[in-house]
Amino acid sequence: MRKFAITAAAFAAMSLSPAKAADITGAGATFPFPIYAKWAEAYKAATGIGLNYQSIGSGGGIRQIRAKTVDFGATDAPVKGDELTRDGMIQFPMVMGGVVPALNVAGIGLTGPLLGDIFLGNVKKWNDPKIVALNPGVMLPDATINVVYRSDGSGTTFVWTEYLSLVSDEWKTKIGTNTSVQWPVGVGGRGNEGVSGTVRQIANSIGYVEYAYAKQNNLSYALVQNKAGNFPVPDDTSFQAAASAADWNAAPGFGISLNNQAAPTAWPIVSATFILMYAKPADPAKSAAALKFFDWAFANGDKLATDLEYVPMPAPVKAQVRASWKAVVDTAGKPVF
């Protein structure tokens, strides 16, 4: 198993330290936190410029960029085009990854509708006949399923609930898709870190986390049947398969969904993670510094991303994203980068 060169706890401590004048500030999604931490470490070694990133969830990142307290916000739930226009922001994807159902039981296979029933509270035991039928020969415990969910506003929750809405009509009708929902059952954990820790602590539990967190925390995870009827392993190949045919121009700010794609080898729960910046920033130099960091990450960070089980953006998408940065301009209307 690959190990992070910098732990979440260590980078969180760095984030609490006062930022130097030249440091870049950002806040938001926990989904990409491990790779942003790794990129930040490598970028500081190369340039001397640090990244002060607060891993507080997508909702918090959107609030902070709207309050203009950071140079960029980060969200896994893409902001809609009308909101981008209203706020005077641009949005672009930085990296992709998968979400997995993390387990504190032996690894099993599940379907999307069955996941919907578990998180609705309709399926309450691990040895429920529906789970047994899907996992012949597996010794499933006669134990109550303990659901763990994100307690904070979360892009990972948006990705997870969007997937459940695609595969479960009952979930779509009763709960729906959002960064925060009214959970029918379970207990909450803050951030991918909190959900990972809670799943580790509570016997017979199931939660949803970004794949890198499941790997880092040695969590078991369920294989999930995809739209083609297969049970792919979550990895960079199955995540890339979900993104391979995506039309990134189908929504403003590249805000498309990669969930439940039809490719035979696609992992069914995949998302890009996005950056939010002002088109006319109050401090153009700070925005230019942030874009230099993102440009460096696109040029130098692919291997670091794949080492942490993320999927780099395809080269044509990187080119489109770089072109979109021309919309970030100074007071004279000149692009800052």
KEGU-860319 format. One line per 8 residues: number of its first residue (from 1); for each residue x, y, z of N, C-alpha, C. Coordinates in steps of 0.001 Angstrom, whole numbers, plus 500000, padded with zeros to 6 digits. Example, Ala and Ser with C-alpha at 12.3 -4.5 7.8 and 13.67 -1.06 7.14 Angstrom:
<atoms>
1 = 513190/494310/507800/512300/495500/507800/513200/496700/507800; 512850/497750/507080/513670/498940/507140/512900/500030/507870
</atoms>
This chain:
<atoms>
1 = 500843/498799/500000/500000/500000/500000/500879/501253/500000; 500510/502244/499222/501265/503482/499211/500930/504296/500454; 501897/504996/500986/501707/505829/502165/501868/507285/501791; 501095/508168/502440/501253/509588/502212/502577/510038/502800; 503302/510871/502082/504563/511387/502597/504320/512436/503677; 503138/513017/503692/502785/513976/504725/501412/513591/505238; 501248/513477/506524/499974/513029/507084/498975/514162/507113; 497697/513803/507147/496642/514817/507254/496816/515636/508513
9 = 497167/514987/509628/497327/515702/510891/498468/516706/510821; 499575/516286/510174/500725/517181/510075/500395/518396/509218; 499691/518157/508093/499375/519290/507239/498326/520188/507866; 497402/519591/508640/496420/520401/509349/497127/521341/510315; 498171/520829/510987/498929/521670/511892/499594/522813/511134; 500114/522523/509930/500711/523564/509108/499686/524629/508754; 498449/524178/508502/497404/525105/508097/497030/526059/509210; 497293/525681/510452/496955/526529/511572/498035/527567/511845
17 = 499196/527404/511220/500290/528340/511410/500039/529602/510604; 500519/530754/511076/500334/531986/510311/500978/531877/508935; 500282/532318/507900/500813/532242/506549/501820/533359/506302; 502894/533049/505582/503829/534077/505182/503178/534935/504113; 503793/536102/503859/503210/537047/502909/503047/536433/501535; 504005/535591/501131/503963/535025/499793/503127/533758/499704; 502672/533234/500835/501938/531982/500820/500563/532139/500178; 500108/531069/499572/498785/531004/498945/497809/530470/499981
25 = 496610/531027/500009/495607/530573/500971/494406/529990/500240; 493918/528868/500750/492734/528233/500189/491996/527472/501269; 490767/527102/500967/489967/526360/501938/488880/525602/501207; 488485/524464/501795/487345/523754/501240/487445/522259/501339; 487186/521605/500228/486940/520172/500154/488002/519338/500860; 487537/518329/501606/488458/517360/502188/488804/516252/501197; 487960/516050/500196/488179/515011/499181/489580/515085/498570; 490058/516291/498137/491391/516367/497528/492491/516708/498520
33 = 492176/516757/499807/493145/517215/500804/494479/516476/500725; 494511/515142/500623/495819/514473/500571/496696/514912/499394; 496094/515092/498215/496921/515475/497076/497300/516952/497141; 496421/517820/497645/496807/519219/497804/497950/519335/498809; 497913/518513/499858/498999/518511/500836/500312/518075/500188; 500243/517037/499383/501453/516529/498732/501994/517529/497715; 501098/518103/496902/501532/519129/495957/502145/520320/496694; 501525/520718/497799/502027/521867/498549/503433/521618/499062
41 = 503679/520420/499562/505000/520064/500066/506033/520151/498941; 505715/519571/497785/506655/519572/496667/506841/520977/496096; 505768/521756/496027/505843/523104/495461/506682/524009/496349; 506535/523876/497661/507335/524705/498559/508808/524356/498444; 509098/523056/498290/510489/522642/498111/511080/523219/496825; 510238/523352/495793/510717/523832/494495/510789/525347/494406; 509867/526037/495102/509746/527488/494910/509902/528309/496176; 509779/527674/497328/509806/528415/498582/508471/529010/498961
49 = 507461/528842/498100/506132/529387/498368/505251/528291/498954; 504590/528586/500059/503747/527608/500736/502286/527740/500362; 501534/526702/500692/500087/526705/500537/499467/526482/501906; 498687/527422/502355/497961/527330/503612/496526/526933/503276; 496255/525622/503328/494947/525094/502908/494190/524534/504104; 492967/525019/504291/492115/524553/505376/491154/523488/504834; 491288/522271/505325/490437/521160/504888/489164/521164/505730; 488186/521973/505307/486993/522212/506127/485698/521767/505454
57 = 485787/521137/504296/484595/520725/503574/484228/521717/502486; 483544/521220/501474/483211/522050/500311/482346/523247/500674; 481370/523032/501564/480502/524137/501960/481290/525271/502593; 482240/524910/503462/483076/525921/504089/483962/526626/503083; 484467/525895/502106/485297/526515/501087/484533/527525/500259; 483293/527193/499898/482465/528126/499134/482181/529375/499967; 481882/529181/501255/481613/530329/502121/482842/531225/502246; 484018/530620/502391/485223/531434/502580/485614/532200/501326
65 = 485483/531597/500144/485827/532356/498942/484800/533456/498699; 483549/533184/499024/482543/534245/498889/482799/535384/499868; 483355/535050/501050/483693/536079/502034/485027/536749/501719; 485722/536254/500693/487000/536807/500235/488081/536728/501311; 488053/535642/502104/489065/535453/503135/490194/534539/502668; 490079/533952/501478/491100/533070/500924/491304/533411/499451; 492415/532926/498893/492703/533174/497479/491887/532273/496558; 491529/531089/497060/490679/530193/496278/489848/529330/497211
73 = 488706/528923/496708/487884/527944/497402/487957/526626/496659; 487662/525537/497363/487709/524203/496757/486418/523468/497074; 485818/522864/496058/484544/522179/496245/484469/520955/495339; 483865/519895/495878/483596/518709/495064/482232/518792/494402; 481346/519612/494947/480030/519839/494344/480142/521075/493462; 480158/520923/492156/480371/522099/491301/479285/523143/491492; 479715/524389/491527/478782/525506/491631/478130/525720/490270; 476844/525994/490266/476104/526144/489012/476475/527437/488302
81 = 476238/527423/486989/476632/528543/486158/476036/529877/486568; 474760/529889/486963/474147/531161/487332/474757/531726/488604; 475176/530836/489521/475830/531303/490741/477237/531813/490442; 477948/531151/489538/479263/531640/489140/479164/533037/488549; 478171/533235/487695/477975/534556/487080/477625/535592/488139; 476717/535240/489030/476299/536160/490093/477472/536577/490975; 478324/535603/491313/479434/535880/492223/480678/536401/491520; 480679/536381/490186/481849/536843/489454/483036/535917/489594
89 = 482778/534609/489557/483835/533628/489753/484020/532749/488530; 485204/532142/488461/485440/531041/487534/485583/529756/488346; 485387/528636/487688/485496/527323/488328/486199/526374/487371; 487080/525550/487901/487770/524587/487046/488169/523360/487862; 488236/522187/487203/488625/520963/487895/490149/520860/488016; 490603/520230/489122/492042/520037/489315/492464/518581/489242; 491629/517673/489722/491994/516265/489785/490715/515471/489984; 490753/514180/489720/489586/513326/489887/489888/512201/490874
97 = 488824/511681/491455/488988/510545/492359/487667/509828/492535; 487713/508729/493252/486516/507939/493482/486088/507989/494931; 484816/507738/495156/484251/507590/496501/483884/506123/496675; 484196/505571/497846/483922/504160/498104/483099/504008/499376; 482279/502947/499455/481623/502622/500714/482616/501909/501634; 483077/502609/502663/484053/502055/503592/483341/501204/504634; 483952/500078/504983/483296/499093/505845/484144/498745/507060; 483463/498407/508153/484116/497787/509295/483620/496347/509415
105 = 483510/495707/508280/483192/494273/508173/484053/493730/507039; 484022/492426/506839/484777/491843/505734/484291/492411/504410; 485223/492600/503449/484873/493165/502163/483825/492351/501431; 482830/493041/500873/481719/492395/500186/481383/493181/498929; 480422/492673/498169/479898/493377/497015/478500/493910/497308; 478211/495080/496770/476902/495694/496947/476461/496313/495623; 475175/496504/495469/474637/497227/494321/474251/498634/494750; 474055/499505/493772/473621/500853/494080/472284/500887/494807
113 = 471256/500188/494296/469976/500181/495003/470088/499643/496429; 470951/498656/496646/471127/498115/497987/471803/499142/498899; 472763/499879/498377/473356/500971/499158/472291/501997/499533; 471406/502301/498576/470313/503210/498887/469452/502690/500029; 469127/501401/500002/468307/500812/501069/469029/500825/502408; 470332/500601/502404/471097/500637/503654/471086/502037/504254; 471336/503044/503429/471409/504405/503943/470021/505000/504208; 468977/504392/503660/467605/504770/504017/467146/504087/505302
121 = 467877/503060/505727/467465/502299/506906/466513/501167/506589; 466305/500882/505309/465410/499786/504924/466073/498423/505148; 467367/498344/504921/468140/497125/505188/468947/497382/506450; 468679/496616/507491/469206/496930/508816/470272/495966/509308; 470386/494780/508709/471316/493763/509183/472275/493348/508065; 473510/493003/508434/474466/492571/507440/474105/491228/506815; 473359/490413/507552/472941/489125/506977/471539/489196/506393; 471121/490405/506002/469857/490553/505284/469892/489677/504023
129 = 468782/489037/503691/468768/488147/502517/469269/488804/501225; 469037/490109/501058/469494/490780/499839/471026/490804/499769; 471666/491052/500911/473132/491080/500929/473691/489667/500803; 473043/488706/501480/473484/487313/501411/473416/486803/499972; 472324/487118/499275/472149/486648/497896/473224/487195/496972; 473695/488377/497263/474699/489020/496415/476114/488530/496728; 476285/487908/497896/477603/487494/498351/477602/486026/498780; 477354/485102/497853/477287/483688/498225/478615/483198/498800
137 = 478521/482441/499879/479709/481873/500497/480413/482773/501486; 479987/484035/501586/480599/484968/502530/479883/484865/503869; 480644/484734/504958/480059/484662/506298/479745/486073/506774; 478494/486452/506681/478065/487798/507071/477545/487787/508505; 477909/488770/509321/477510/488765/510728/476020/489060/510914; 475457/488443/511931/474078/488749/512342/474148/489982/513231; 474409/491122/512582/474675/492349/513328/473997/493529/512642; 473619/494502/513444/472992/495720/512927/474008/496532/512119
145 = 473585/497039/510981/474423/497907/510155/474441/499301/510779; 475619/499801/511094/475777/501148/511644/476233/502094/510540; 475349/502987/510130/475626/503930/509050/476389/505134/509589; 477414/505555/508852/478187/506750/509190/478120/507706/508002; 477820/508968/508267/477683/509957/507204/478459/511217/507559; 478603/512107/506582/479275/513378/506809/478337/514328/507547; 478842/514905/508634/478028/515831/509419/478168/517267/508948; 479194/517553/508132/479425/518910/507634/478961/519023/506191
153 = 478788/520263/505723/478475/520483/504321/479615/519960/503475; 479328/519052/502551/480393/518263/501956/480161/517973/500491; 481187/518224/499675/481113/517812/498280/481113/516308/498130; 481779/515601/499049/481735/514144/499009/480318/513654/499220; 479586/514316/500117/478170/513984/500313/477375/514267/499049; 477689/515368/498368/477004/515671/497107/477224/514549/496104; 478470/514105/495967/478787/513026/495027/478049/511748/495413; 478084/511416/496698/477450/510188/497197/475930/510228/497017
161 = 475307/511331/497408/473842/511415/497319/473379/511553/495871; 474204/512166/495013/473857/512198/493593/473852/510784/493028; 474871/509994/493403/474907/508604/492937/473684/507840/493441; 473378/507958/494723/472212/507239/495262/470921/507695/494577; 470831/508958/494232/469642/509449/493527/469544/508876/492119; 470685/508562/491508/470680/507976/490172/470264/506512/490174; 470517/505819/491294/470283/504366/491320/469106/503950/492193; 468549/504886/492965/467443/504572/493861/466368/505639/493759
169 = 465226/505272/493200/464120/506232/493079/463633/506677/494455; 463631/505761/495414/463178/506125/496763/464113/507155/497380; 465435/506949/497187/466375/507935/497711/466166/509290/497031; 466011/509277/495723/465825/510521/494973/464590/511265/495454; 463505/510529/495712/462245/511154/496124/462288/511645/497560; 462834/510833/498456/462765/511142/499891/463914/512009/500390; 465103/511840/499818/466291/512510/500358/466899/513472/499345; 467184/512968/498147/467704/513815/497089/469205/514023/497149
177 = 469673/515004/496362/471093/515285/496189/471425/516643/496771; 472434/516678/497652/472876/517960/498186/474192/517761/498924; 474814/518866/499302/476032/518781/500104/475729/518421/501546; 474488/518594/501956/474040/518213/503295/472582/517795/503182; 472243/516640/503738/470869/516132/503653/470400/515683/505034; 469116/515418/505144/468543/514892/506375/468663/513375/506352; 469666/512861/507046/469936/511429/507012/468890/510662/507816; 468315/509603/507243/467291/508841/507958/467847/508048/509134
185 = 469097/507577/509021/469713/506745/510059/471190/507085/510159; 471817/506687/511272/473258/506742/511375/473795/507828/512280; 475138/507931/512296/475850/508934/513073/476781/509698/512147; 477103/510929/512515/477903/511778/511653/479352/511840/512053; 480201/512113/511065/481619/512381/511284/482016/513569/510425; 482881/514417/510945/483244/515639/510222/484414/515378/509276; 484209/515666/508011/485258/515487/507017/485465/514030/506655; 486179/513805/505548/486573/512445/505201/487359/511817/506351
193 = 488155/512664/507042/488934/512173/508172/488016/511644/509267; 486958/512410/509576/486044/512021/510645/485265/510762/510323; 484810/510646/509070/484075/509442/508677/484997/508223/508727; 486223/508378/508212/487177/507271/508255/487416/506813/509692; 487653/507784/510585/487911/507444/511971/486725/506790/512650; 485511/507265/512342/484315/506712/512965/484055/505292/512479; 484258/505054/511186/484081/503701/510661/485078/502741/511321; 486302/503208/511543/487292/502360/512199/486878/502012/513631
201 = 486214/502948/514289/485894/502783/515709/484620/501986/515961; 483652/502062/515052/482342/501454/515283/482254/500126/514531; 482016/499063/515272/481911/497734/514661/480722/497670/513709; 480876/496903/512624/479793/496634/511671/479243/497908/511018; 480138/498885/510809/479691/500165/510264/479975/500256/508771; 479310/501203/508143/479533/501537/506739/479429/503045/506586; 480369/503617/505871/480338/505040/505567/480753/505249/504127; 480991/506492/503739/481456/506779/502387/482598/507785/502494
209 = 483703/507471/501840/484884/508323/501901/485580/508331/500557; 486389/509333/500357/487261/509370/499193/488212/508181/499277; 488503/507572/498151/489262/506324/498111/490606/506426/498819; 491306/507557/498660/492611/507694/499295/492516/507592/500812; 491416/508081/501387/491251/507985/502837/491025/506538/503258; 490276/505783/502474/490090/504367/502785/491427/503631/502737; 492249/503960/501730/493559/503326/501616/494460/503724/502778; 494495/505021/503080/495375/505523/504133/495026/504898/505478
217 = 493751/504690/505735/493296/504216/507033/493081/502705/507080; 493542/502016/506034/493428/500552/505983/491980/500081/506163; 491047/500824/505594/489641/500459/505694/489265/499474/504590; 488467/498496/504955/487851/497663/503920/486821/498501/503174; 486507/498085/501968/485478/498788/501210/484721/497763/500376; 483485/498097/500082/482657/497230/499259/482944/497487/497790; 482936/496434/496996/482875/496602/495555/481436/496914/495182; 481266/497819/494226/479926/498275/493857/479669/497943/492397
225 = 478538/497329/492143/478168/496972/490773/477946/498236/489955; 478569/498301/488773/478407/499490/487945/477230/499354/486987; 477033/500365/486188/475874/500414/485293/475886/499271/484289; 477088/498784/483941/477215/497684/482983/477026/496322/483638; 476828/496303/484963/476615/495050/485671/477869/494408/486211; 479000/495089/486111/480273/494548/486587/480636/495106/487958; 481622/494466/488594/482110/494894/489900/483590/495275/489773; 483888/496466/489239/485290/496851/489057/485961/497162/490396
233 = 487270/497049/490396/488050/497455/491562/488268/498966/491488; 488104/499681/492595/488385/501126/492545/489883/501381/492409; 490275/502032/491342/491672/502410/491131/491716/503446/490019; 492933/503897/489669/493022/504960/488677/492460/504539/487327; 492546/503248/486994/492021/502774/485711/490495/502859/485669; 489843/502406/486719/488371/502432/486725/487843/503850/486906; 488591/504715/487613/488183/506116/487729/488327/506819/486380; 489444/506557/485690/489666/507176/484382/488626/506710/483384
241 = 488202/505432/483493/487177/504924/482580/485889/505714/482704; 485583/506153/483929/484359/506935/484143/484454/508310/483495; 485675/508823/483366/485861/510177/482841/486200/510213/481367; 486458/509039/480775/487038/509007/479437/486142/509617/478369; 484847/509454/478498/483943/509959/477460/483188/511207/477894; 483615/511820/478995/482880/512970/479534/482990/514191/478619; 481912/514939/478518/481893/516197/477777/482067/517329/478781; 483296/517797/478943/483599/518792/479967/483029/520166/479649
249 = 482536/520346/478437/481910/521625/478081/480395/521591/478237; 479881/520502/478798/478421/520352/478892/477789/521240/479958; 478602/521795/480857/478070/522656/481919/479048/523796/482157; 478571/524967/482561/479481/526075/482871/480459/525679/483977; 481667/526203/483886/482662/525916/484901/483059/524463/484970; 482911/523740/483861/483292/522317/483775/482494/521451/484765; 481346/521933/485209/480634/521292/486313/479792/520094/485914; 480416/519061/485390/479690/517874/484945/479740/516782/486008
257 = 478871/515777/485861/478852/514623/486748/479533/513435/486071; 480330/512694/486835/480978/511483/486344/480378/510229/486974; 479295/510394/487713/478670/509263/488401/477920/508341/487448; 477973/507029/487760/477151/505997/487102/477333/505996/485587; 478577/506080/485145/478872/506045/483717/478719/504616/483178; 478486/504504/481876/478140/503213/481274/479342/502371/480870; 480547/502906/480920/481723/502140/480498/481830/500841/481297; 482136/499718/480655/482153/498419/481354/483102/498348/482538
265 = 484216/499102/482483/485210/499025/483556/485151/500212/484510; 484127/501065/484387/484064/502294/485180/483656/502026/486620; 484391/502607/487568/483914/502664/488945/482705/503600/488960; 481610/503223/489642/480367/503980/489470/480260/505292/490237; 481189/505554/491192/481062/506757/492022/482361/507559/491890; 482369/508487/490965/483580/509232/490608/483242/510709/490509; 484202/511533/490883/483979/512977/490802/485281/513695/490514; 485176/514804/489823/486266/515779/489800/486116/516659/491040
273 = 487196/517305/491418/487133/518307/492481/487543/519643/491884; 486910/520712/492324/486950/521993/491616/487547/523112/492463; 488102/524089/491748/488637/525311/492350/487739/526483/491964; 487509/527380/492919/486748/528606/492696/487650/529821/492927; 487642/530750/491970/488405/531983/492100/487613/533144/491508; 487917/534346/491972/487253/535525/491420/487862/535909/490075; 487006/536299/489144/487475/536753/487842/488150/538118/487944; 487686/538939/488896/488303/540242/489151/488686/540299/490623
281 = 489802/539667/490982/490160/539548/492392/490576/540877/493009; 490375/540980/494319/490797/542179/495038/492315/542287/495070; 493007/541141/495084/494472/541119/495085/494941/540284/493898; 495117/540914/492736/495508/540163/491537/496803/539378/491700; 497752/539904/492471/499028/539216/492643/498837/537886/493369; 497944/537848/494354/497696/536607/495077/496995/535588/494171; 496080/536063/493351/495423/535152/492406/496415/534615/491388; 497334/535478/490936/498370/535025/490009/499239/533952/490659
289 = 499556/534134/491934/500368/533140/492650/499632/531809/492753; 498318/531874/493008/497525/530642/493087/497505/529931/491741; 497313/530682/490650/497284/530060/489325/498639/529478/488950; 499718/530103/489386/501046/529529/489153/501178/528178/489853; 500623/528074/491059/500648/526801/491781/499852/525744/491024; 498649/526102/490565/497832/525131/489846/498487/524727/488525; 499116/525692/487855/499820/525375/486614/500984/524416/486887; 501709/524658/487968/502793/523755/488362/502246/522357/488644
297 = 501102/522280/489341/500510/520981/489662/500106/520233/488395; 499533/520942/487426/499186/520304/486150/500440/519787/485434; 501526/520557/485495/502736/520197/484758/503582/519147/485473; 503555/519147/486818/504493/518324/487582/503843/517353/488567; 502520/517440/488712/501898/516716/489809/501177/515432/489469; 501228/514985/488222/500447/513801/487841/500900/512550/488591; 502203/512335/488680/502671/511129/489355/502337/511176/490848; 502488/512356/491427/502121/512495/492836/500645/512166/493031
305 = 499812/512562/492069/498380/512266/492164/498110/510768/492049; 498713/510124/491052/498453/508688/490872/499013/507876/492032; 500113/508337/492628/500655/507641/493800/499666/507629/494955; 498785/508629/494999/497786/508722/496066/496406/508264/495605; 496376/507548/494471/495139/506952/493956/494152/507973/493394; 494633/509155/493023/493803/510112/492290/494057/509942/490788; 493212/510552/489992/493362/510503/488539/493639/511914/488032; 494779/512146/487397/495059/513473/486842/494049/513836/485753
313 = 493875/515114/485553/493004/515565/484485/493642/515223/483136; 492858/514771/482159/493406/514504/480825/494023/515772/480226; 495047/515591/479382/495764/516726/478801/494843/517715/478084; 493854/517250/477282/492976/518225/476627/492165/519059/477618; 491788/518454/478747/491044/519202/479765/491959/520226/480430; 493202/519841/480698/494152/520798/481254/494287/522015/480340; 494339/521769/479034/494455/522878/478080/493233/523786/478148; 492044/523191/478258/490823/523986/478385/490826/524788/479684
321 = 491279/524161/480755/491316/524845/482046/492284/526024/481994; 493481/525777/481462/494453/526873/481371/493897/528044/480555; 493154/527733/479495/492540/528801/478696/491524/529583/479517; 490831/528894/480412/489812/529567/481231/490424/530545/482222; 491703/530363/482544/492354/531260/483499/492523/532670/482950; 492425/532824/481650/492532/534163/481064/491408/535084/481540; 490360/534491/482099/489244/535293/482610/489580/535979/483927; 490668/535570/484589/491080/536212/485841/491963/537402/485486
329 = 491452/538608/485746/492122/539805/485255/492350/540813/486390; 493299/541732/486141/493576/542794/487126/492653/543977/486886; 492890/545067/487582/491992/546241/487478/492006/546872/486100; 493064/546606/485330/493147/547138/483958/492557/546164/482938; 492065/545038/483409/491474/544040/482511/492491/543112/481884; 493719/543115/482378/494769/542237/481832/494803/540920/482608; 494886/539789/481902/494974/538512/482610/496156/538491/483576; 495911/537968/484779/496965/537975/485805/497966/536856/485570
337 = 497600/535869/484719/498508/534736/484474/498433/534340/483022
</atoms>
